[in-house]
Amino acid sequence: MSARSKQVIRMQPTNAWSLPDFREVWEFRDLVLMIALRDLRSRYKQTALGIFWVVLQPLLTSGVFAIIFGNLANLKPQGNVSYLVFANVGTVTWTLFENSVTRASNSLLFGVGIISKVYFPRIILPISSVLSGLIDFLIGFIMTLVLLLIYEVQSFQGDSPQNLFTARMLLMPIFLFGIMLLAISVGMLISSLSIQRRDLLTALPFLMKVAMYSVPVVYSIERIPAQWLPLYSLNPLVGLVQAVQWAMLNLTDPFPLNQFIYAMITTVILFLLASLLYRRMERSAVDSL
């Protein structure tokens, strides 16, 4: 009978500036899923409607946007796409980003108890926070597909039918990965900078509400004047949201390839920089928090 193999983990101080060991993060993938599911259960455990809030929140929000921006402000997108469907796609996408950034930004603060007791790669905390937001998104995304189906059936009864269910939707996982990676990056930056000062965490809800209007969520990108479009597109989330609209609504044609490539390159660079800062600041997180 062979001796039972044992895994030995050697902990030692890391370099001041170094990237996380992503191979080690993969080895702790079960912990990532466990923390994500724990966060999901804790959010809806004592609510009357539970997980249905994930469906109701973007649906009610897009309904309000349809009344205010679609009818009163007349910000309807070009073409025959219903503003309610347009707003719902944008709202669900933005909600994924906003909730992911908010939870990732607070991940070190909320995880200080487990950080001080158990060893694991600290980057797991923002990753699991964003993963729980993805689960919320997938549930709310079902209502978006229902709205698309209803609108498509109605459009085929009119003079200008719209075929929204196309092979473009198969690319949605790539676009969602880009949004999640950007959310992790922004969340790690805010979390790292908030270890010493909590001002960013206090201002974060307001900043996120303002930031929503910097991406084409309640309005289409055609509303941006041509001379301002290059500056407007510097926001990497613009290219990612455009890609989602291209896949879900056939709204942007052809595919905004340049904006998407720029968004992904910017997101990867931001992720590496945020990982370096997060790795450095986690060394003193327990003492500061």
N, C-alpha and C positions, 0 to 999 in steps of 0.2 A: 504494500500500500504506500503510494507516494505521499510525501509530505505536502501539507496544504500550503499553497502559494500565498504569500502576503504582499500587499502593496504598501510601500513605504513612501510617505510624503515628507519631503524635507523642506521646511520653511526657513527662509533666510531673507534679509533685507534686499529689496529690489533697487535698481538704479534709480536715480532721481528722475530721469526722463527715459522711459522705455514703454514700448507697447505691451498690452496684456498678452499673455500666452493663450492664443486662441485655440490651440490644441487642448489645453487644460480646460478651457471653457466648454469644449465639445465633450470632454469626459464628464463634466457636471451637467449634461443636458437634462438628466432626470430631475435635478434640483430646479432648473429653469422652469420646467413644466409644472412642478409641484408648487412653486411660489406663484406662478401665474394663476393656477387654479385656486389657490388659497385667496389671492386678491379678488378673484372673480366671485367666489362664494361670499366673502366678507362684504362686498359691495351690495349684494342683493339679498342677504340672508334675512334681514328684518324689514324688508319693504313689502308693501301690500301687493304690488304688481310684479315684483321681482324682475326677471330678465326682460319682461315686456317693455320696461322703460327704454331699453336699447332700441326698440322699434318705434315707440311713441315719440321720443325726443326729436330725432331728425325729421319724422313725419310732421309733427306740429310746427317745428321750426321752418321747414320748407313751405308749409301752408301759410305761415305768417309772411315769409319772404314773397310768396306768390301774390299776396294781397298788396303789400307795401311796394315792393320793387317791380313786380310784374304788371300790376294794374295801375297803381297810383303814379309810380315813377316811370313806367313804360320802359323798363330795362330788359324787355324780352329779347332772347337771342335771335339772330337771323335764321331764316329757314322756318320750317313747320314744327319744330320741336316745342312741345308744351313747356311753359315756364315752370310748372309744378314739377315735372319730371327733371328738367334741367337743374332746378334748385335742390331737389332731393339728392341727385347724384353729387352735386357740389357739397351739400351739407354733410352727407354721409362720409365723403372723402375728407373734408375738413375736420369733422368730429374725430375721425381716426387719428389725424395728426395732432390736434389740440389735446385730446385726452392722453395720447402717448407721451407728448412733451411734458404735460403736467405731472403725470405719474412718474416718469423717468427723472424729472427734476427733483421730486421729493423722495426718490428711492433710497438715498443714503440716510436721510432724516428718519424715514419710517423703518429702515432696516438696521438701525443702530443696535437694537437689542440682539439680533442674531449675529451681527458683525463682531460684537465683543465676545461672543461665546464660541463660534464655530468658524473654522477656516473654509473659505471657498473663494474663487475669483470674484472680486467685488463688482466687476462689470456685469455679472449675472443679474444684479438688481435692476439696472435700467433695461436690460434685455427682457427680463421676465415681465416688467411693467408694460413694455410695448407689446409683448405677446398677449397679455391679457386684454389690451386694447384691440388687438386683431380679432380676438374671439368675439368681442362686442360688435366689431365691424361686420363680421361674417353673419351674425344674427340680424343686424339691421339691414344688411345687404339683401336679405331675402325680400323685405318689403320693397326695396328699390326694383328688384326683378319683377315683383307683382305689378308695380306701377308701370314699368316698361311694357309688360304684357297687356295691361288694360289699354294703355295708350296706343300700342300697335294694333290691337283689335279695332279700336275706334277709328284709327287713321285709315285702315283698309276699307272702312265703310264710307269714307269721304272721297274727295277728288284727288288727294295727293297722299297716297299711302306711304308709310315710313317703315322700313325694315330695320329694326333696331337690334334684333338678335342675329349677330353675324359672327364670323370667325375671329373678328377683332377681340372679342371678349376673352379669347384664350390667352391673350397677352397680359391680362389683368394681373396675374401673380407677379410679373416683372415690375409693373408700375407700383403695385402695393409694396413690394420689397424696397423700392427706392424711397417711398414715403416713410416707411418704417425705419429705414437706415438714417434718413434725415432727422426723424423724430428722436432716435436714440442719440444722434450726434448733438442736437440742440439740447436735449435733456441732460446729457453728461456735462456739457459746458455750463449750463445753469447750475446743476448740482455741485460741480466743482467750485464755481465762483461763490456759491452760497454757503460753503462750509464755514467761512469766517463771518460773513454778513448775510442776514436773511432778507435783505431788501428786495432782491430779485424775486424770491419766492412770494413775497407779499404783493409785488406789482405784477406777477406773472398772469393772473386771470385777466387783468385789464389789458396787458400787452397782447395777449392772445386774441381778445375780442377786436382790438384795433388791427392786428395783423391779418385777420380774416379778410379785410377789405383790400389787402395788398395782393390777393390772388383772385382769379376769376371764379368766384363761388356764387355771388348774387348777381353778377353781370358777366357777359361773355367778353372775350378778349378783343372782339371787334370794336368795343366801346373805347379802347385805349387809342389816343391819337398816334399816328404813325411816327411822329418825331419823338414821342416818349416811349415807344415800344422797346427799343434796345435797353434803355435804363430800367424799364419795368421788368424785363425778362431776366435781369440780373438775379432776381429772387429765384433760387432753384426750384421752389415749390410751384412756381408758375408753369414750368415745363412738365412737371409731374402731374399737376391737375389737368393740364391740356391733354396729356396722354390718356388719362382716365376718361375725359370727355370724348376723345376720339374713339376710344374703345366702346364706350357705353351709348353714345348718342349720335355717332357719325357726324359730330358737329364741326370738327376741325379736319379739313381735307385739303391737301394731303397730310399725312402724319407729320407732326412738328418735330422732325428728326433732329435738327440743330439744337432746338431748345431742350429736347430730352437728353441728348448727349452731353450738353453743357451742364444740365441739372445733375446727371449721374456723376460726372467728373467732379463737380463742385461738392456733391454729397460725400463721395469717397474721401476727398481731401479733408473735408470738415470732420469726417468720422475719425480719420487718423490723428488729426490735431486734437480733437476732443478726447480721444483715447489716451494720448500722451498726458494731457492735463489731468484727466480723471485718475490715471495711474499714479501721478505724482501726489495729488491731493488726498487720495485715499489713505496714504500712509499716516496722516494726522487726523483722519476723519473721526475716529473714536474719541480722541482727546478733545476735539473742538465741538463735537455734537453732544 
